[in-house]
Amino acid sequence: MATETPTPSLDELREVVRTCPVIDNHAHNILRPNQLKAGNFLTITTEAEGEALDDAPKSLAHLRAVRQLKKLYELPGDADWAAIVGKRAELLERDADSLMRKCFEGTETILVDDGLDSGANIERYDWHDKYTTSSCKRIVRIETVAATILSNLHQQGALPVGVAVADEEACSLGWVSFIAAFEQAIVAAIQDEHVVGFKSVICYRTGLDVLVGRDIEVSENGLRSFSRHFLPECVARNFRVEAKGMNDALVISACKLIAAAYQQDGTAKPLQFHTGLGDNDISLLDSSPACLQPLIKQFSTVPIVLLHSSYPYTREAGYLATVYKNAFLDIGEVFPMVSREGQERIVRQALELTPTSKILWSTDGHHFPETYWLANVQGREAIEKVLCEYVEHDDLTIPQAIQAARDIFFNNSNTLYKLGLNTVTAELPSREKPVEDISTVET
């Protein structure tokens, strides 16, 4: 007589959520030692800058992080922010490697967007390999590629600036040279085994309302904005691309090349988009992922990842990830930028419509290792609470909830980015082993 497999318990679900290895599908490089020590640690829970940063210590996100960082640094409960900053400086000076290992614990791999900072200030993407189970991979930021090419063209004297901007032929030749070099760089990245995807920050530059049209229209709009809006101030702006037609052309060009690669060998590297939450450079109205609907529809073979929970537009992103096969919802950055209650609401909103097979995990960790640690701790807490509630209300069975957790933290990104890592299907933890109370990390 066959032995029936026992039904897993809520404790076993909690254990899976707390211990499942994570594929961090979007994060950034750690600062190099000198910058790591000198950087403003207040920025770990906010996108605020300048004078607005003065109010960050009064936010729920900051106050919660303070309580949790005391646990990380093994400080007493009455330690204040000054004590936390002091202890952190001591740890970085005495044994930075141990702090790094603690902050990255449980991370299988990180997909690193290394276009956030100058290479002089940050560690290389593969430097992070020493703290992850599997090798880290690159996410190539297309606007950074463009700025580098434009700077090189200027150094070569191939970019019309100053009075030469009035020369239409010179501008046209400059545009053609730039687009050719940009497309060549994107093709090289598509063929690079260390690159698993691309990223666009067009949301910051000109908004997500990318104009999708005929090739000639896209090219003409690109050339027009290149000559009228980019070239006159390009040197002063350090070749940062902030002209709409030009920005749109970069996104569409990348999409076309990714789609062409799919036609050739059936493989398409995802294109991530910053959506929603950002600093004061962003136009909040133009950061809604709903603006991307025409692009998602037009390039149906290009996997498009809507980053940062699209907060506060999570429902809109969830809708797109539900009705379009090529759209995916990343639920990063809101950990630790949003309050505990807000994080739980975001997870619920993501799950209102979106299949669990379309949701991806990330930390958006950047600069400081503690940003990774806080995001993973808080993300696990929120997902555990929501999944357990769904089980208690009969929305999910425990096996279904366990599978959802494994898919969100690991399997979905493993499949989407074709990482080739072993799928997380390990046996459930033994029932004889008690589950540690997650409240040991004070929330």
Sequence and secondary structure as in RCSB ss.txt:
>XXXX:A:sequence
MATETPTPSLDELREVVRTCPVIDNHAHNILRPNQLKAGNFLTITTEAEGEALDDAPKSLAHLRAVRQLKKLYEL
PGDADWAAIVGKRAELLERDADSLMRKCFEGTETILVDDGLDSGANIERYDWHDKYTTSSCKRIVRIETVAATIL
SNLHQQGALPVGVAVADEEACSLGWVSFIAAFEQAIVAAIQDEHVVGFKSVICYRTGLDVLVGRDIEVSENGLRS
FSRHFLPECVARNFRVEAKGMNDALVISACKLIAAAYQQDGTAKPLQFHTGLGDNDISLLDSSPACLQPLIKQFS
TVPIVLLHSSYPYTREAGYLATVYKNAFLDIGEVFPMVSREGQERIVRQALELTPTSKILWSTDGHHFPETYWLA
NVQGREAIEKVLCEYVEHDDLTIPQAIQAARDIFFNNSNTLYKLGLNTVTAELPSREKPVEDISTVET
>XXXX:A:secstr
         HHHHHHHHHH  EEEEEE  BB HHHHHHS GGGGG    GGGGGGGGGSHHHHHHHHHHHHHHT 
 TT  HHHHHHHHHHHHHHHHHHHHHHHTTTEEEEEEETTSS TTTB  GGGGGGGSSS  EEEEEHHHHHHHHH
HHHHHTT S  GGGGG HHHHHHHHHHHHHHHHHHHHHHHH TTEEEEEE HHHHT S      HHHHHHHHHHH
IIIIIGGGTTTTTT    HHHHHHHHHHHHHHHHHHHHHHS    EEE  S   TTS SGGG GGGGHHHHHH T
TS EEE GGGTT HHHHHHHHHH TTEEEE  SHHHHS HHHHHHHHHHHHHH  GGGEE      BSHHHHHHH
HHHHHHHHHHHHHHHHHTTSS HHHHHHHHHIIIIIHHHHHTT            TTS    GGGS  
